[in-house]
Amino acid sequence: MKTNKTIAWVLTGLISLVFLGSAVGKFMANEEALKMAGTFGIDARTYLMIGVIELICLLLFIIPRTGILGTLLLAAYMGGAIATHLEHGESIIAPCIVQTVLFLVAFYRFPDLRSLLFNSKK
């Protein structure tokens, strides 16, 4: 039991580092990052707000009581990233991998989520 919790928290920490790095990158946006965001039609203020949203979703994911909500919000966030990449002809491989790992971590970490999705009785 304790091993499972440890594994869940290690996995949570690893995926959290990905999102934290992305959010911090938006807070400390350099000229190159803002130029890339500009090609997507995103100005500096909006880019910062996206970082704030990402960080809030991540905090909700990390907190056990709100973890499932955070999972759903991060999945929606990644869906937006995938859609933006598709719209602008960019590769969607990286955001798809991040979203897949997010769901795998969430399924391992939250048995209730796993149960709801896979053991539903009608």
C-alpha positions in Angstrom: 0.0 0.0 0.0 2.7 2.5 1.0 4.7 1.5 -2.2 1.7 2.3 -4.4 1.4 5.8 -2.7 5.1 6.4 -3.2 4.9 5.4 -6.9 1.8 7.6 -7.3 3.5 10.6 -5.8 6.7 10.1 -7.9 4.7 9.9 -11.1 2.7 12.9 -10.0 5.9 14.8 -9.4 7.3 13.9 -12.8 4.3 15.0 -14.8 4.0 18.1 -12.6 7.6 19.0 -13.5 6.6 19.1 -17.2 3.6 21.4 -16.5 5.6 23.5 -14.1 8.4 24.0 -16.6 5.9 25.0 -19.2 4.1 27.5 -16.9 7.4 29.0 -15.7 8.5 29.3 -19.3 5.4 31.4 -19.9 6.1 33.6 -16.9 9.7 34.2 -18.0 8.9 34.4 -21.7 11.9 35.4 -23.7 11.7 37.2 -27.1 11.9 33.9 -29.0 9.0 32.3 -27.0 6.8 35.4 -27.5 7.7 35.4 -31.2 6.5 31.8 -31.5 3.4 32.6 -29.5 2.8 35.5 -31.8 2.7 33.1 -34.8 -0.2 31.5 -33.1 -1.9 34.8 -32.6 -1.1 35.0 -28.9 0.2 38.3 -27.4 2.4 38.6 -24.4 -0.4 39.3 -21.9 -2.4 36.3 -23.2 0.7 34.1 -23.0 1.1 35.1 -19.4 -2.5 34.4 -18.6 -2.1 30.9 -20.2 0.7 30.3 -17.8 -1.4 31.3 -14.9 -4.2 29.0 -16.0 -1.7 26.2 -16.4 -0.3 26.7 -13.0 -3.8 26.8 -11.3 -4.8 23.6 -13.1 -1.5 22.0 -12.0 -2.0 23.0 -8.3 -5.5 21.5 -8.5 -4.0 18.3 -9.9 -1.3 18.0 -7.1 -3.7 18.6 -4.2 -5.3 15.1 -3.5 -8.8 16.5 -2.7 -9.0 18.3 -6.1 -6.8 16.0 -8.1 -9.5 14.6 -10.4 -10.7 18.1 -11.2 -7.1 19.1 -11.9 -6.7 16.1 -14.1 -9.7 17.1 -16.2 -8.6 20.7 -16.4 -5.1 19.8 -17.5 -6.5 17.4 -20.1 -8.7 20.2 -21.4 -5.6 22.5 -21.4 -3.7 19.9 -23.4 -6.7 19.5 -25.8 -6.4 23.2 -26.5 -2.7 22.8 -27.1 -3.3 20.0 -29.5 -6.0 22.0 -31.3 -3.7 25.0 -31.6 -0.9 22.9 -33.0 -3.2 21.3 -35.5 -4.6 24.7 -36.6 -1.1 26.0 -37.3 0.4 22.9 -38.9 2.7 22.1 -35.9 3.5 18.6 -34.7 1.0 17.3 -32.1 3.3 14.4 -30.9 4.6 16.2 -27.7 1.2 17.4 -26.4 -0.4 14.0 -27.1 2.4 12.2 -25.2 2.0 14.6 -22.3 -1.7 14.1 -22.2 -1.4 10.3 -22.4 1.1 10.3 -19.5 -1.2 12.6 -17.5 -4.1 10.2 -17.9 -1.9 7.2 -17.0 -0.7 8.9 -13.8 -4.2 10.0 -13.0 -5.6 6.4 -13.5 -2.8 5.1 -11.2 -3.2 7.8 -8.6 -7.0 8.0 -8.4 -8.8 4.6 -8.2 -12.1 6.4 -8.1 -11.5 7.9 -11.5 -10.4 4.5 -12.9 -13.5 2.9 -11.4 -15.8 5.5 -12.8 -14.4 5.2 -16.3 -13.9 1.4 -16.6 -16.2 -0.3 -14.1 -19.4 1.7 -14.7 -22.6 -0.4 -14.4 -25.7 0.4 -16.4 
